[in-house]
Amino acid sequence: MSQATNPIARSHAIQEGLWGLAALVLVGAIASGCAGQAAAIAEATSQATRAAVSPGAATQAAAAIDAFGFDFYKSELTSGANAVVSPTSIVLALSMAQAGARGETAAQMDTVLHGAAETGGGNGINSLDQTLAGFSGTFKDANGTDQQLTLRIANAPFAQRGLQLQEPFLDTLSSKYGAGLRLVDFENDPTGACSLIDGWVSDQTEGRIPKLLDSLDPATRLVLVNAIYLKAPWQTPFDESGTKNAPFTRADGSQVSVPTMSLDLSEGSYASGTGWQAVELPYAGGSLAMTIVVPDDLATFEAGLDAGRFSEITAALGPAAVDLTLPRFKIETKSDLSAVLAGMGMPLAFDGNRADFSGITTQEQLYISKVVHQANISVDEKGTEASAATAVEIVAGVAPAHQVTLHVDRPFIFAVRDTDTGAILFLGRVVDPSA
């Protein structure tokens, strides 16, 4: 892609250059991702500047993400197994794709994502993204010890080199997601492109997600990736000497013995209601916290759980002395979200004939082939370490044709033929298929 041949580059002054240090890091991470050789990544950036933060817009975006998160929870995560996802990562990645969607495709995505991209006059996602990124820092815990909290959120679009992208799409990636375009060659080296993307994700998540993508198709034109990494110490850490094996009762009534932490919170945050109890554990600095809801019956509680219900629970939290026990746990979940997202109300985005992503490019017909999401979390006496990554794979599909209708409901002729030479191998007619 050069400014001499790419109309977007001519009109938008996109610069291309080697992504030096990052490219070296990514190539060095090939062994942990898709196998194969990979070249250095060139990067193209829009001249659009990052939009200013609006706290009110960030709050609106957070509400939309929460609403999506609980919709997704009820659609996908009530199977009875352990699970963890990042609604924020999923929404950020899908919102980048939605920026290039048009017509009914965009409308369906907007409904499923609860209008996240349009919150705050279109500035909600950007404001929330930057607000969350500002939480990192060094803070003193309840014991007066300095603790480092890290929250990293990164967005990276990887596009086919030479694909002519629309200016408004590039502007949105830059101004709302702080994302420059990485130029790779899916067509001729899908394995190498896969390695580079996996390496970028591994780098952003401190190696907690070393392999997000299994493979990429040569028809891939764009992969929109979000990665989130969190390492957060508790404001009041658990005493490791107090951790003992204790029984944990599973949903089916059986019990298992697990390492269980204990903590006496003289100034805890607690709430209870019919059939549930909740506690909130702040992390150092006070900006982030883990809310834990313990229902008497999980299935019954989940059936009525949504963003509004969860908001009522968090609003009810108040000061209390809490004698808390909590099992240590580690969870990891990885899946292709395509089917569940289509079922939630955005099937057009995954339809190779009808998807409309003309806001990305008019050079080819595009559709989403996969939405790969992986998340993991580790909780122990010191705090929480977690990561998530979402990749929206957009591929070239079949250009939509004029739709006609043909009902074969009357006598017809058939021919079995060689389409290259025209030789008819079988020829006949059908006047009564039931005979």
Secondary structure per residue as TSV (DSSP state, phi and psi in degrees):
chain	resnum	aa	ss	phi	psi
A	1	M	-	360.0	123.1
A	2	S	-	-133.1	161.1
A	3	Q	T	-67.2	-22.3
A	4	A	T	-75.9	-27.3
A	5	T	T	-110.8	-18.2
A	6	N	-	-101.6	116.4
A	7	P	H	-62.5	-30.6
A	8	I	H	-65.7	-40.6
A	9	A	H	-66.0	-39.7
A	10	R	H	-62.7	-46.4
A	11	S	H	-84.8	-18.9
A	12	H	H	-118.0	2.0
A	13	A	-	53.3	47.0
A	14	I	-	-72.7	130.7
A	15	Q	E	-98.6	143.4
A	16	E	E	-122.5	136.1
A	17	G	E	-163.4	169.4
A	18	L	E	-71.6	137.8
A	19	W	-	-89.9	66.1
A	20	G	H	-42.0	-79.8
A	21	L	H	-60.9	-44.1
A	22	A	H	-62.8	-38.4
A	23	A	H	-62.2	-40.0
A	24	L	H	-63.8	-41.2
A	25	V	H	-62.9	-43.0
A	26	L	H	-67.7	-44.7
A	27	V	H	-61.9	-36.0
A	28	G	H	-67.3	-15.9
A	29	A	T	-99.9	9.9
A	30	I	G	-57.7	-39.4
A	31	A	G	-60.7	-24.3
A	32	S	G	-91.9	-3.3
A	33	G	S	-120.5	-147.0
A	34	C	S	-62.9	141.9
A	35	A	-	-74.1	157.9
A	36	G	S	123.6	169.5
A	37	Q	-	-86.7	150.4
A	38	A	-	-140.8	143.7
A	39	A	-	-92.9	170.7
A	40	A	-	-65.8	150.7
A	41	I	-	-91.7	132.4
A	42	A	E	-92.1	149.9
A	43	E	E	-124.9	135.6
A	44	A	E	-117.4	133.6
A	45	T	E	-127.0	146.7
A	46	S	-	-80.4	157.2
A	47	Q	S	-82.5	-6.7
A	48	A	-	-64.5	133.8
A	49	T	-	-87.6	157.3
A	50	R	-	-66.0	132.5
A	51	A	-	-68.4	151.4
A	52	A	-	-70.6	154.6
A	53	V	-	-80.7	135.6
A	54	S	-	-120.2	112.7
A	55	P	H	-56.0	-40.2
A	56	G	H	-64.3	-39.3
A	57	A	H	-66.2	-37.3
A	58	A	H	-62.2	-40.5
A	59	T	H	-64.4	-40.1
A	60	Q	H	-64.3	-41.5
A	61	A	H	-64.7	-40.2
A	62	A	H	-61.3	-39.8
A	63	A	H	-64.0	-40.4
A	64	A	H	-65.1	-42.2
A	65	I	H	-64.0	-41.8
A	66	D	H	-62.4	-43.3
A	67	A	H	-61.2	-44.8
A	68	F	H	-61.2	-43.9
A	69	G	H	-57.5	-43.9
A	70	F	H	-76.3	-30.4
A	71	D	H	-60.5	-46.0
A	72	F	H	-65.2	-41.4
A	73	Y	H	-54.8	-48.3
A	74	K	H	-72.5	-24.7
A	75	S	H	-82.6	-29.1
A	76	E	H	-127.5	-27.9
A	77	L	S	-107.9	12.2
A	78	T	-	-103.0	32.1
A	79	S	S	-84.0	-7.6
A	80	G	S	102.5	-11.7
A	81	A	S	-93.8	160.9
A	82	N	-	-59.5	146.7
A	83	A	-	-159.6	150.9
A	84	V	-	-147.8	136.9
A	85	V	-	-138.5	167.5
A	86	S	-	-118.4	99.1
A	87	P	H	-56.9	-35.3
A	88	T	H	-63.8	-45.4
A	89	S	H	-63.0	-44.1
A	90	I	H	-62.1	-46.7
A	91	V	H	-66.2	-41.6
A	92	L	H	-61.1	-45.0
A	93	A	H	-66.2	-45.0
A	94	L	H	-67.7	-33.2
A	95	S	H	-66.2	-33.8
A	96	M	H	-62.0	-41.0
A	97	A	H	-67.3	-40.6
A	98	Q	H	-62.3	-27.7
A	99	A	T	-60.0	-23.0
A	100	G	T	-105.9	3.6
A	101	A	-	-84.9	152.9
A	102	R	-	-136.5	161.6
A	103	G	H	62.2	-141.5
A	104	E	H	-67.6	-28.1
A	105	T	H	-59.9	-47.3
A	106	A	H	-65.2	-39.5
A	107	A	H	-64.6	-42.3
A	108	Q	H	-63.8	-43.6
A	109	M	H	-63.1	-39.7
A	110	D	H	-62.8	-39.3
A	111	T	H	-66.0	-47.5
A	112	V	H	-63.4	-38.2
A	113	L	T	-87.9	9.0
A	114	H	T	54.6	38.8
A	115	G	T	65.1	25.4
A	116	A	G	-55.9	-42.2
A	117	A	G	-68.1	-23.4
A	118	E	G	-97.7	-2.0
A	119	T	G	-63.5	149.8
A	120	G	G	59.6	37.3
A	121	G	G	64.6	29.4
A	122	G	G	89.5	1.6
A	123	N	T	-109.0	5.9
A	124	G	H	-68.0	-49.7
A	125	I	H	-60.8	-45.5
A	126	N	H	-59.9	-44.5
A	127	S	H	-65.5	-41.8
A	128	L	H	-67.5	-43.1
A	129	D	H	-55.6	-49.7
A	130	Q	H	-71.5	-34.0
A	131	T	H	-63.0	-47.5
A	132	L	H	-63.5	-38.8
A	133	A	H	-64.7	-20.9
A	134	G	T	-83.2	2.0
A	135	F	T	-80.9	-15.7
A	136	S	-	-66.1	146.1
A	137	G	E	163.5	-178.2
A	138	T	E	-104.3	127.5
A	139	F	E	-135.4	155.0
A	140	K	E	-89.8	134.3
A	141	D	-	-83.9	-174.3
A	142	A	T	-64.0	-19.2
A	143	N	T	-91.9	1.8
A	144	G	S	82.5	11.0
A	145	T	-	-91.0	135.8
A	146	D	E	-66.4	130.7
A	147	Q	E	-129.4	138.3
A	148	Q	E	-97.5	122.7
A	149	L	E	-107.6	130.6
A	150	T	E	-123.2	124.9
A	151	L	E	-131.1	113.0
A	152	R	E	-117.3	128.2
A	153	I	E	-125.9	124.1
A	154	A	E	-135.5	142.6
A	155	N	E	-121.9	137.7
A	156	A	E	-147.1	114.1
A	157	P	E	-89.9	131.3
A	158	F	E	-111.7	119.7
A	159	A	E	-120.9	153.8
A	160	Q	E	-64.1	127.7
A	161	R	T	-58.7	128.9
A	162	G	T	94.1	-10.6
A	163	L	-	-69.5	128.7
A	164	Q	-	-84.3	109.4
A	165	L	-	-99.7	148.6
A	166	Q	-	-73.5	140.2
A	167	E	H	-58.2	-46.7
A	168	P	H	-60.3	-33.8
A	169	F	H	-65.0	-46.0
A	170	L	H	-62.9	-39.6
A	171	D	H	-62.1	-41.8
A	172	T	H	-64.4	-44.7
A	173	L	H	-57.3	-39.0
A	174	S	H	-77.2	-48.3
A	175	S	H	-81.0	-28.5
A	176	K	H	-104.9	-23.6
A	177	Y	H	-122.6	-0.7
A	178	G	-	57.5	34.6
A	179	A	-	-117.8	120.0
A	180	G	-	-86.2	156.7
A	181	L	E	-87.2	125.3
A	182	R	E	-91.3	128.6
A	183	L	E	-101.5	120.0
A	184	V	E	-132.1	178.7
A	185	D	-	-121.2	84.0
A	186	F	T	-64.8	-37.0
A	187	E	T	-62.9	-48.4
A	188	N	T	-98.6	-19.3
A	189	D	-	-145.0	64.6
A	190	P	H	-63.0	-31.5
A	191	T	H	-68.1	-42.5
A	192	G	H	-65.0	-40.8
A	193	A	H	-63.0	-40.4
A	194	C	H	-60.9	-41.9
A	195	S	H	-62.1	-42.3
A	196	L	H	-65.6	-40.8
A	197	I	H	-66.7	-45.6
A	198	D	H	-59.6	-40.3
A	199	G	H	-64.4	-40.1
A	200	W	H	-62.2	-44.9
A	201	V	H	-62.8	-44.3
A	202	S	H	-59.8	-42.3
A	203	D	H	-63.3	-44.0
A	204	Q	H	-69.7	-28.3
A	205	T	T	-103.5	17.8
A	206	E	T	55.7	36.5
A	207	G	T	78.2	3.0
A	208	R	S	-74.5	-23.4
A	209	I	S	-125.7	83.3
A	210	P	S	-76.9	-21.2
A	211	K	-	-143.2	99.7
A	212	L	-	-89.2	-42.5
A	213	L	-	-104.9	134.3
A	214	D	S	-80.6	-38.4
A	215	S	-	-167.6	166.6
A	216	L	-	-131.8	146.6
A	217	D	-	-86.3	145.1
A	218	P	T	-58.4	-19.9
A	219	A	T	-78.7	-4.2
A	220	T	E	-62.6	135.2
A	221	R	E	-116.7	-25.1
A	222	L	E	-156.0	134.3
A	223	V	E	-125.2	117.0
A	224	L	E	-100.6	117.7
A	225	V	E	-120.3	136.1
A	226	N	E	-121.6	141.4
A	227	A	E	-133.9	138.4
A	228	I	E	-129.1	134.0
A	229	Y	E	-131.2	132.7
A	230	L	E	-131.3	130.1
A	231	K	E	-132.7	108.3
A	232	A	E	-131.0	117.4
A	233	P	E	-79.1	148.1
A	234	W	B	-64.2	147.7
A	235	Q	S	-64.1	-40.9
A	236	T	S	-120.1	99.2
A	237	P	-	-70.4	154.2
A	238	F	-	-78.1	148.1
A	239	D	-	-83.5	117.6
A	240	E	G	-59.5	-29.0
A	241	S	G	-69.1	-16.7
A	242	G	G	-89.7	-2.4
A	243	T	-	-78.2	123.5
A	244	K	E	-134.8	156.5
A	245	N	E	-68.5	133.5
A	246	A	E	-145.8	155.8
A	247	P	E	-72.7	143.9
A	248	F	E	-127.4	123.9
A	249	T	E	-91.2	119.8
A	250	R	-	-79.3	171.7
A	251	A	T	-61.0	-29.8
A	252	D	T	-85.5	4.7
A	253	G	S	93.4	-12.7
A	254	S	-	-75.3	160.1
A	255	Q	E	-120.7	152.3
A	256	V	E	-139.0	145.5
A	257	S	E	-92.9	126.2
A	258	V	E	-136.1	151.9
A	259	P	E	-60.8	123.0
A	260	T	E	-124.8	127.1
A	261	M	E	-85.7	157.9
A	262	S	E	-137.8	147.4
A	263	L	E	-153.9	130.0
A	264	D	E	-96.5	109.8
A	265	L	E	-99.1	106.2
A	266	S	E	-73.1	-26.7
A	267	E	E	-128.6	63.5
A	268	G	E	-86.6	178.0
A	269	S	E	-124.0	116.9
A	270	Y	E	-141.5	151.3
A	271	A	E	-150.7	156.8
A	272	S	E	-148.1	156.3
A	273	G	E	-154.2	-171.8
A	274	T	T	-63.7	111.2
A	275	G	T	84.2	11.5
A	276	W	E	-157.3	157.0
A	277	Q	E	-133.0	154.1
A	278	A	E	-144.4	146.8
A	279	V	E	-138.5	149.8
A	280	E	E	-122.4	128.2
A	281	L	E	-111.6	110.3
A	282	P	E	-75.2	149.5
A	283	Y	B	-92.9	164.4
A	284	A	T	-54.0	135.4
A	285	G	T	97.8	-25.9
A	286	G	S	82.4	-5.7
A	287	S	S	-80.1	-28.0
A	288	L	-	-118.6	151.9
A	289	A	E	-154.8	158.6
A	290	M	E	-106.4	122.1
A	291	T	E	-98.3	126.1
A	292	I	E	-116.6	122.9
A	293	V	E	-112.5	125.6
A	294	V	E	-116.2	99.5
A	295	P	E	-83.4	156.3
A	296	D	S	-67.1	-38.4
A	297	D	S	-133.7	111.0
A	298	L	H	-62.0	-47.1
A	299	A	H	-61.6	-43.9
A	300	T	H	-63.7	-42.0
A	301	F	H	-66.4	-43.9
A	302	E	H	-61.2	-33.0
A	303	A	H	-60.9	-28.8
A	304	G	T	-108.5	13.4
A	305	L	-	-89.8	127.4
A	306	D	-	-148.4	-176.9
A	307	A	H	-61.6	-37.9
A	308	G	H	-65.3	-43.1
A	309	R	H	-63.7	-43.4
A	310	F	H	-63.9	-38.7
A	311	S	H	-62.9	-38.0
A	312	E	H	-62.5	-38.9
A	313	I	H	-66.2	-47.7
A	314	T	H	-65.8	-33.1
A	315	A	H	-68.5	-25.9
A	316	A	H	-82.1	-11.2
A	317	L	-	-61.5	134.7
A	318	G	E	-147.9	170.6
A	319	P	E	-62.4	137.7
A	320	A	E	-165.9	150.4
A	321	A	E	-81.8	126.5
A	322	V	E	-124.6	125.1
A	323	D	E	-93.2	101.2
A	324	L	E	-109.6	134.5
A	325	T	E	-122.8	141.7
A	326	L	E	-148.4	126.4
A	327	P	E	-71.1	143.4
A	328	R	-	-66.1	146.6
A	329	F	E	-153.9	154.1
A	330	K	E	-134.8	131.7
A	331	I	E	-136.6	142.9
A	332	E	E	-140.0	137.0
A	333	T	E	-134.3	136.7
A	334	K	E	-141.9	133.5
A	335	S	E	-162.6	162.3
A	336	D	E	-90.0	120.3
A	337	L	-	-88.9	3.6
A	338	S	H	-55.1	-49.6
A	339	A	H	-65.4	-43.9
A	340	V	H	-68.9	-37.0
A	341	L	H	-67.2	-39.9
A	342	A	H	-62.1	-42.1
A	343	G	H	-67.1	-25.8
A	344	M	H	-76.6	-11.7
A	345	G	T	129.3	14.3
A	346	M	-	-128.6	53.6
A	347	P	G	-66.6	-29.3
A	348	L	G	-60.3	-35.0
A	349	A	G	-60.6	-24.0
A	350	F	G	-102.6	7.5
A	351	D	-	-95.5	113.7
A	352	G	T	-64.4	-20.0
A	353	N	T	-96.4	-29.5
A	354	R	T	-115.6	-10.5
A	355	A	-	-61.1	141.5
A	356	D	-	-121.1	97.0
A	357	F	-	-115.3	39.9
A	358	S	T	-67.5	-13.3
A	359	G	T	-74.0	-13.8
A	360	I	T	-88.9	-52.3
A	361	T	-	-158.5	151.7
A	362	T	S	-107.0	4.9
A	363	Q	S	-71.5	-34.5
A	364	E	S	-143.5	158.0
A	365	Q	-	-78.6	122.8
A	366	L	E	-115.7	151.5
A	367	Y	E	-151.4	162.1
A	368	I	E	-83.4	123.5
A	369	S	E	-93.0	-35.6
A	370	K	E	-148.0	151.6
A	371	V	E	-127.0	96.8
A	372	V	E	-91.2	126.5
A	373	H	E	-129.1	134.0
A	374	Q	E	-135.8	136.9
A	375	A	E	-144.8	149.2
A	376	N	E	-146.9	158.1
A	377	I	E	-151.0	140.3
A	378	S	E	-127.7	126.6
A	379	V	E	-123.6	124.3
A	380	D	-	-142.2	-165.2
A	381	E	S	-63.7	-29.3
A	382	K	S	-84.5	-31.0
A	383	G	E	159.6	-144.2
A	384	T	E	-132.6	135.2
A	385	E	E	-124.6	130.3
A	386	A	E	-150.1	155.2
A	387	S	E	-149.9	157.9
A	388	A	E	-152.5	150.3
A	389	A	E	-147.0	143.3
A	390	T	E	-132.7	130.9
A	391	A	E	-122.3	122.1
A	392	V	E	-99.4	111.4
A	393	E	E	-94.1	118.9
A	394	I	E	-112.3	123.7
A	395	V	E	-120.9	164.3
A	396	A	E	-79.4	129.3
A	397	G	-	-113.2	-158.1
A	398	V	-	-91.3	130.1
A	399	A	-	-61.7	134.1
A	400	P	-	-63.8	134.4
A	401	A	-	-107.0	163.4
A	402	H	-	-61.5	127.1
A	403	Q	-	-86.0	130.5
A	404	V	-	-124.3	167.9
A	405	T	-	-123.3	130.2
A	406	L	-	-135.0	112.1
A	407	H	-	-100.3	114.3
A	408	V	-	-81.6	82.1
A	409	D	-	-126.1	23.7
A	410	R	S	-150.4	169.0
A	411	P	-	-51.7	140.8
A	412	F	E	-144.8	162.2
A	413	I	E	-106.1	146.1
A	414	F	E	-133.5	153.5
A	415	A	E	-142.3	133.0
A	416	V	E	-102.5	117.9
A	417	R	E	-141.1	161.8
A	418	D	-	-84.6	113.8
A	419	T	T	-72.6	-17.8
A	420	D	T	-77.6	-51.4
A	421	T	T	-94.2	-20.5
A	422	G	-	89.7	-1.2
A	423	A	-	-65.7	126.7
A	424	I	E	-87.6	120.4
A	425	L	E	-88.5	-38.9
A	426	F	E	-137.6	141.4
A	427	L	E	-140.3	138.8
A	428	G	E	-168.9	-169.6
A	429	R	E	-145.9	153.5
A	430	V	E	-124.7	120.5
A	431	V	S	-112.0	-19.8
A	432	D	-	-152.6	94.3
A	433	P	T	-61.2	-18.4
A	434	S	T	-86.9	-11.3
A	435	A	-	-70.4	360.0
